[in-house]
């Protein structure tokens, strides 16, 4: 599901809301999650999951095309861990 599909579904299930308001709310939620991750904070949505940042140390990698060693700089990557309730809902048989 894309961001625009999410907005459309929310508008369809909440006809009393204007689409521009729903777009604003969804964008604001994503922006606040992004801002928190940039600060190094963890964002937890109970029952859904938690967003955090993982740090990858600098390392020596290998170029798969040439086989030469290449230095890879350290970096931070976003990480998402699903919540227990979401895992249970997905795995209902």
C-alpha positions as CSV (number, residue, x, y, z in Angstrom):
1,X,0.0,0.0,0.0
2,X,1.3,3.4,-1.0
3,X,0.9,6.6,1.0
4,X,-1.8,7.8,-1.5
5,X,-3.7,4.5,-1.2
6,X,-3.6,4.8,2.6
7,X,-5.0,8.3,2.3
8,X,-7.8,7.2,0.0
9,X,-8.8,4.3,2.3
10,X,-8.9,6.6,5.3
11,X,-11.1,9.1,3.3
12,X,-13.4,6.2,2.2
13,X,-13.8,4.9,5.8
14,X,-14.2,8.4,7.2
15,X,-16.5,10.3,4.8
16,X,-16.9,13.2,7.3
17,X,-13.2,14.1,6.8
18,X,-11.8,16.1,3.9
19,X,-9.1,14.5,1.8
20,X,-6.8,17.5,2.4
21,X,-7.1,17.1,6.1
22,X,-6.3,13.3,6.0
23,X,-3.3,14.0,3.7
24,X,-2.1,16.6,6.3
25,X,-2.5,14.2,9.2
26,X,-0.7,11.3,7.4
27,X,2.1,13.5,6.3
28,X,2.5,15.0,9.8
29,X,2.7,11.5,11.3
30,X,5.4,10.4,8.9
31,X,7.3,13.6,9.4
32,X,7.2,13.3,13.2
33,X,8.4,9.7,13.0
34,X,11.2,10.8,10.7
35,X,12.2,13.7,13.0
36,X,12.3,11.4,16.0
37,X,14.6,8.9,14.2
38,X,16.9,11.7,13.1
39,X,17.2,12.7,16.8
40,X,18.0,9.1,17.6
41,X,14.8,8.4,19.4
42,X,12.8,5.2,19.2
43,X,9.2,5.4,18.0
44,X,6.8,2.7,19.4
45,X,3.2,2.3,18.2
46,X,1.7,-0.3,20.6
47,X,0.4,-3.4,18.9
48,X,1.9,-2.3,15.5
49,X,5.7,-2.1,16.0
50,X,8.7,0.1,16.8
51,X,10.9,2.1,14.6
52,X,14.6,2.7,15.6
53,X,18.0,3.4,14.1
54,X,20.7,0.8,13.8
55,X,24.4,1.9,13.4
56,X,26.5,0.1,10.9
57,X,30.3,0.4,11.5
58,X,32.7,1.2,8.7
59,X,34.0,-1.9,7.0
60,X,35.9,-3.2,4.1
61,X,33.5,-4.6,1.4
62,X,34.0,-6.2,-2.0
63,X,32.9,-4.9,-5.3
64,X,31.0,-7.9,-6.8
65,X,31.9,-7.0,-10.4
66,X,35.6,-6.5,-10.0
67,X,36.4,-8.4,-6.7
68,X,38.4,-5.4,-5.5
69,X,38.2,-4.3,-1.8
70,X,36.2,-1.2,-1.2
71,X,35.9,0.8,2.1
72,X,32.3,1.3,3.1
73,X,31.6,4.2,5.5
74,X,29.7,3.9,8.7
75,X,26.0,4.7,8.4
76,X,22.7,4.6,10.3
77,X,19.8,2.7,8.9
78,X,16.1,2.7,9.9
79,X,14.9,-0.5,11.5
80,X,11.3,-1.7,12.1
81,X,10.4,-4.4,14.5
82,X,6.8,-5.7,14.4
83,X,4.7,-5.7,17.6
84,X,3.3,-8.8,19.1
85,X,-0.3,-8.0,18.1
86,X,0.6,-7.4,14.5
87,X,2.5,-10.7,14.3
88,X,-0.4,-12.6,15.8
89,X,-2.9,-11.0,13.3
90,X,-0.7,-11.8,10.4
91,X,-0.1,-15.4,11.5
92,X,-3.8,-16.4,12.1
93,X,-4.4,-19.7,10.4
